[in-house]
Amino acid sequence: MALAMAFCESGSARAAEPVRYNRDIRPILSDKCFFCHGFDEEKREAGLRLDVREGALKKNAIVPGKPEKSELLKRVLTKDPGDHMPPAKSKLASLTTGEVELLRRWIAEGANYEAHWAFVPLQPVVVPKTPAALPLDALVSAGLAPRKLKLQPEADRSTLLRRVSFDLTGLPPTPAEVDAFVKDASPDAYERLVDRLLASPHFGERMAVDWLDIARYADSYGFQVDREREVWPWRDWVIKSFNENLPFDKFVTAQLAGDLLQHPTDDQILATAFNRLHQQETEGGSVEEEYRVEYVVDRVQTFATAFLGLTFECARCHDHKYDPIAQKEFYGIFSFFQNVDEAGLYSFFTPSVPTPAAMQLDAPAKEKLAALEKSVRDAEQKLSATRKAGKDAFAAWLKTRPDELKIPGELARYTFDALTGNKFTNALGGTNSATLVGENKLVPGHSGQAVQFTGDDPVNLPLGNFQRHEPFSVSLWLRTPDVKDRAVVFHRSQAWTDAASRGYELLIEDGRLKWSLIHFWPGNAISIRATTLVPTNAWTHVVVTSDGSSRADGLRLFVNGQPASTEVIKDNLTKNITGGGHDNISLAERMRDRGFKGGAIDDFRVFGRALTSLEAAATHDEAAAKILLAKAEVQLSANERTVLEDYFLSTVDAEFPKQLAALKGARAELVKFADGVKEIMVMRELPQPKKSYVLWRGEYNQRR
């Protein structure tokens, strides 16, 4: 009964106050009118707009000060089903007596509109003069007075302690703490209690709880598979921020755009994980681009909820029907949050952290990483110095060089000329036979036989599990029947998106060859792509090499014996390319990817070192390479001298291979350390903005 009386008194007090648009009227109009008479021009009926004053005053829908002449009030009161609003077909309930009375009073008082509360700046609060000792009590007391209510008396000591302990730490006080506070008769006992609780590490934990909810924090990816993910470093940063009383503007800026600050700290980059805490998908059959769009949409909606106090969901598909948000504005904000190198699916087969990601390094780990990186730089400088020191030896060799051209380091060669059962013998001998799978068949090749592929069945090789610091090369002949949009020529990986493509791969993409080493595509990889199309229905010789540097300039692509013109697609490889299963090379097929359908491969060779230009040319046409090797010194061009010098240093010189081995060892130590460092998803802006579009009805593939 007392509660009912309080509500009655509150209602009476409210009735004496002026009607406020945002508090009293907007909820009514938003619920019953704005769908047909609001911001969305496409859905607007009768050209009437009620969400802005200018529109509402037209056609006498609202006549300020004269409710009896206002068509709006007439329509909500009429019994005529043809004129009554909201209409029966809307399935909306008619306005209640109380709602009609609020509308009548509002119009009578002048029908004043207010800007959406989310767009109204906060105003300083003036503390009223009351008997209350504290400002907060004074504000509460002033709010209670019109309702004829009074402040409750102060709670007893144990209740007060329990309340403030839960409020500030989320934990109950211990019996000893209760006893101490009850017995503390000092006048500042409560203030010292609050100071103690504010200084507790549990204060940050308690305050972080609500923010973690806003940020949709979870220790798993969600959806069907719901794998665990390690994003707790961001959670710990939030707790630390509250405990250190980080100013709110810095707290917000770091999370929204810490990576865009000038010289950002590790903490500011870590804070951007806020934008990556959405659910992520890896279910088979999922469309990668569809879910990438979903992730960006989630960021937009989280941003709007957390920082604007608005719900943006409606504007994904159309102009908002209740709030002044156009669909184009939704995708304008979308453009800010999509410019990162991310995939729409995370890896099922490997524990890779979706890119972009940042290493989590404490001070000792930073020092260790810096030392290892310096060791690699020192080894690279020594190799460069060794190259310069070998000039005289090269000049001497150039005068007496033999005609014989050797290519050391070959691990396997498959000519596909002889099939025993389903096995192809390694032409170099040994037991490393390749396996023919499925409906692939032998056809005439560039020389002898070749394998023509169905696109769904591979030829599996028993080798090729190279790490990113290990130089290696692959040589092959291929023939494609058409311009491929995407086709796997060969790879070492478990799967496409299901394994984030971890490994290495030679693809035909948009008709051009693309050579890549990958930890997690697209953000942790190195990749180059030819600038010209692969010829169709013709045998083309291809050599790809990696020098073990984990840099895009350490990848090379040769076509028909010559260095191909290439462009860099990706240049950020910081983690391993092994692991996840399927540790050997497969030709022309990959799980849930597009194989080399109708294509053929011949004379497939694998080398455990980076071939030089002369050696790559020799795998294409050994006779032509030998002609260059035997060419008179005076006839050599500058480029030909460089080609021969590279060959000399790599295969003849005594010192250069030693320094190359030392460099490989330094890189191996760096790789071993880096692979053991934990990562967390963050934001990292791409150099060039991605194109953004308005998506019709919010569909990922309906660009407008």
Secondary structure, 3 states (H helix, E strand, C coil): CHHHHHHHHHHHHHHHCCCCHHHHHHHHHHHHCHHHHCCCHHHCCCCCCCCCHHHHCHHHCCCCCCHHHCHHHHHHHCCCCCCCCCCHHHCCCCCCHHHHHHHHHHHHCCCCCCCCHHHCCCCCCCCCCCCCCCHHHHHHHHHHHHHCCCCCCCCCHHHHHHHHHHHHHCCCCCHHHHHHHHHCCCCCHHHHHHHHHHCCHHHHHHHHHHHHHHCCCCCECCCCCCCECCCHHHHHHHHHHHHCCCCHHHHHHHHHHHHHCCCCCHHHHHHHHHHHCCCCECCCCCCHHHHHHHHHHHHHHHHHHHHHCCCCHHHHCCCCCCCCCCHHHHHHHHHHHCCECCCCECCCCCCCCCCCEEECCCHHHHHHHHHHHHHHHHHHHHHHHHHHHCHHHHHHHHHHCCCCCCCCCEEEEECCCCEECCEECCCCCCCCCEEECCCCEEEECCCCEEEECCCCCCEECCCCCCCCCCCEEEEEEEEECCCCCEEEEEEECCCCHHHCCCEEEEEEECCEEEEEEEEECCCEEEEEEECCCCCECCCEEEEEEECCCCCHHHEEEEECCEECCEEEEEEECCCCCCCCCCCCCEECCCCCCCECCCCEEEEEEEECCCCCHHHHHHHHCHHHHHHHHHCCHHHCCHHHHHHHHHHHHHHCCCHHHHHHHHHHHHHHHHHHHHHCCCEEECCCECCCCCCCCCEHHHCCCCEC
